[in-house]
C-alpha cells in the first residue's frame, strides 16, 4: 500500500507566490493550493522543468500558469516573455480566461 503524503504547505504564499497574485487568487476564492500545485509551483518558480498529470479540475492550469506569469514579471525588456501551447481552441480560451486576471494583477496583460 502506498504511503499517504502529507502536505505541510497550505497557502500559495507558502509556495513562494507573489503577494499580488495571491490577492488576485483570493478575490476568486482560491486560497488553498491543490496537490499538483503544491508539487509543481516551487520547482517551476525556481526555473526547473516540471511535468504533471492530473484529472480535470485538479488545478493544472494554475500549476503552470502562476509560475509562468510570476517569472515573466521579472523578464528583461525586448526578450521573449513566455509561450503556452495548447492542443485546441477551446483549451486556449480556458487557459486565457484563467490566467488573464493574474496577468492583469502584475501588469502583464
Phi, psi and omega in degrees: 000135181288144178288144177277128179275137174259136178253113180278338179280125185239353180228162176293328177298321177300332181278351181096015181284138180305143183300323179296322179290318178301318180297318178296318177298317180298324178296334177266011181062034174251103185238340182242122181290146173285161180306319180296328178289320178299321181284320190270320189301311181300317179294317180295320177296330179279358178089009178274151176288141177229150173224134182220154178221127180202165182291162175302136178083013184262004176097018182297319183302314179287334179298323177261331185288318180300308179297322180300313181292320180295321181289326178286344176299336180247017181289152179286144177301146176065021174244157177302138180267308181178162179215126177245120179257133177228153188279345182222158177298320181298318178292325176300314179297318180298313181296315180298319180297320180288322188268340182304312180298326179290316178299320178296323183294337179249012176073030182242025178230000000 
